[in-house]
Amino acid sequence: MNTTNCACCSGLSYADCCKPFHQNKAIPASAEALMRSRYCAYALHLIDYLVETTHKSQRHLHAKKAVQNWAVANIWLKLEICEAMGEVVEFKAYYQNGSQLHIHHERSTFKLEHGKWYYLSGQFFD
């Protein structure tokens, strides 16, 4: 990852974008901001952040070790936000696994609870 630009492709530096969220110094103000910070957490292998920002009702579906294995096994190339409206964010995450390039296309639903956004569920596209 380029140290000047945040991995979430916002155009901001990491220090001015996702880093305050990752260090629990700020809270994402929108579902899109949380989505971006989660993508960046995958790129930086911040597994605890990914677990903490998954809604408690869904954490049992996402084993920490499996999340870590997927994050580490891939090189995260780019995030493209297709649409962000309220609690729904559709995105494409571009990544490389070995010599294969992949696009993870998902429409994610987030939930605002007690002033914090959480990842709730995702619908995947082929």
HULIN-V95015 format. One line per field, one symbol per residue. phi: phi as a letter, one per 30 degrees, with the letter a starting at -180 (. if undefined). psi: psi as a letter, one per 30 degrees, with the letter a starting at -180 (. if undefined). burial: b if it has 9 or more other C-alpha atoms within 8 Angstrom, else e. A space follows every 10 residues. Layout:
phi = ???
psi = ???
burial = ???
This chain:
phi = .dddcdddid jcdedcbdee ddchcacedb ddddeddded dddcicdedd ddcceedced dbdedddded dddccdcacb ddabbiccbc bbccabbicc cbbccbcccc bcbhibdbdc abcccd
psi = kkfekkffgf flleegcfee efghflkkfl eeeeeeeeee eeeghieeee efgkkeffef fikeeeeeee eefljjekkk jekjjcgkkk lkjklkjbgk klkjkkjkkl kkkhgkkkke lkkkk.
burial = eeeebbbbbe ebbbeebbbb bbeeeeebeb bebbbbbbbb bbbebbbebb bebbbeebbe ebeeeebbee bbebbbbbbe beebeebbbb bbbbbbbeee eeebbbbbbb bbeeebbbbb eeeeee
